[in-house]
């Protein structure tokens, strides 16, 4: 009985010590069966490069972007907001402007407060300063999954497009494709 107690205690110590967390470099991810850092980094890199080139070399007008619907139409969970945030962050670093619609109500309240005359005129937000987006960034992720022998083949396509808000004309479009092959059987405990 004493040996059993020592054995259980040793197993508990080993299990509790084995729970260390390691941080890895997302840019060196080798990929997996599920959507992950490799797909995100590859997609963001291509989209940012293509979109930035279009805005600087072809569009040649002031651009105020707003991220609209970016849908996941695949059979797996993909956080599209994470991709959109990373694209926006990279473009903002390149001085491309984005409109944050979530702050509109708060800004209007501040404008109204400034109009009361109770606030310093130098710091009050004047009427007519809000910017509207002239371009909407939207898109989707789709996949096609099939089995070939004992392999699962997944074809993923990420499509982003830029639409002029005033005309609804699509002025830019880019795709990133992934063809992933993995063992069709998954063992889990």
FENQUI-V183514 format. One record per helix or strand of 2 or more residues. SS is the DSSP state (2 for helix, 1 for strand). FROM is the first residue (numbers start at 0). LEN is the number of residues. Records with the same first field share a line. If there is no record, write none. Layout:
SS=FROM-LEN ; FROM-LEN
This chain:
2=1-16 ; 25-3 ; 36-23 ; 79-14 ; 100-15
1=63-10 ; 96-2 ; 134-14 ; 150-14 ; 169-14
